[in-house]
Amino acid sequence: MSVSISEFGKLPSGEAVLRYTITNASGAHASFLGYGATWQTMFVPNRRGGLVDVVLGYDTLEGYQKY
């Protein structure tokens, strides 16, 4: 299992919002934001062996800031 950290966006105050991604040995991975402990993505294998995102999340920080 591995963990990676990347910048997801910046708040109006200039503070960076980080995304934490956890990946297992088979390639399934989940991402969480440091913005309200938001679960952003969860990619899991489908019947055909491809990875599919099963969490409804936004691609940008602005999407989360609207609600």
N, C-alpha and C positions, 0 to 999 in steps of 0.2 A: 504494500500500500504506500502511496506517496501523497504528499500534500504540497500544493503550490499556492502562492499568493500573488495577486496582480491587482493593479488599480482599475476599478470599475468606472469611476467618474469622480467629479468634484461637486461638493455642495456649493450653494451660492456664497457661503462664507470662505470658500477656498479650501476647506478641509477635504482630504481625499477619502473616498469610500473604497475599502478593499474588498476583493472577492477571494474567498478561500475555496479551493477545489481539492476534493479528496478522490483519488483514483485507485481502484483495486487492480489485481493482477490480470483480470480478464478484460480490462478497459472500461468497465462501468464507472461512472463518475458523477459526483454531486457537487454543486456549488452553492455557497452560502455568502451572503453579503454582511458586512459590518454595519449595515444600515438597518437597525431594528432586528438583527438576527434573522434576515430574510432568506428563506430557502428559494434560490433562484432556478436551479436546474437539477434534474436527475436523469441521466442517460443510462438506460438499461437495455440489454439485448432483447430483440424481438424474435419471433419464430424463424425468421430468415437469417438471423445472425447479425443483423445491423443494429446499431444503437439508436434508440428513440427517446426523446425527451418526454417524460411523463408528468412534469410539473408545469403549470401555467405560470409563466413569469415574463417579465419584460426584458428586452435586449439592452435597454439604456436606463440610466439612473432617473432620467426625467419621467419615465413611465411610473416609477414608484413614488415620485414626489407629487404626482397629481392626486393621489388618494390618501 
